[in-house]
Amino acid sequence: MSHGEKTYVFWIGLIILSVASVCLFGIIWFNIVLVHGFALELQVPFIVAAIVFILIGLYMMISGAKKEK
């Protein structure tokens, strides 16, 4: 994905990406296994927030790697 030296911005972005991915997986898993999809419309804000944080984490990871010369 990104080559070069990894800065602290890269690592913070990786943590944000990881936490948001786990949260999104947990929301989807909860709805599929326990609720069978009926409460999905109540959790749309959480799903959108997790997707936004995934995108923020990806952007931080891409911009946080120093380019090799």
PEWOCOR-V218932 format. One record per residue. N is the residue number from 1. PHI is phi in degrees with one decimal (999 if undefined). Layout:
n=[N/N]
phi=[PHI/PHI]
This chain:
n=[1/2/3/4/5/6/7/8/9/10/11/12/13/14/15/16/17/18/19/20/21/22/23/24/25/26/27/28/29/30/31/32/33/34/35/36/37/38/39/40/41/42/43/44/45/46/47/48/49/50/51/52/53/54/55/56/57/58/59/60/61/62/63/64/65/66/67/68/69]
phi=[999/-131.8/-106.8/111.5/-72.6/-90.4/-99.1/-65.0/-65.1/-59.8/-69.7/-64.8/-61.4/-64.5/-65.6/-61.9/-60.7/-65.2/-65.0/-65.6/-66.5/-64.2/-63.3/-63.6/-61.7/-63.3/-63.4/-66.8/-62.7/-59.4/-70.1/-75.5/-83.6/-93.0/-106.1/61.3/85.0/-76.7/-99.4/-64.7/-67.5/-78.1/-108.0/-58.9/-59.6/-69.8/-66.3/-63.4/-63.0/-64.2/-65.4/-62.4/-68.1/-63.4/-65.1/-62.9/-62.1/-62.9/-63.3/-65.0/-67.0/-68.8/-80.5/-90.4/-98.8/-71.6/-75.1/-80.6/-93.8]
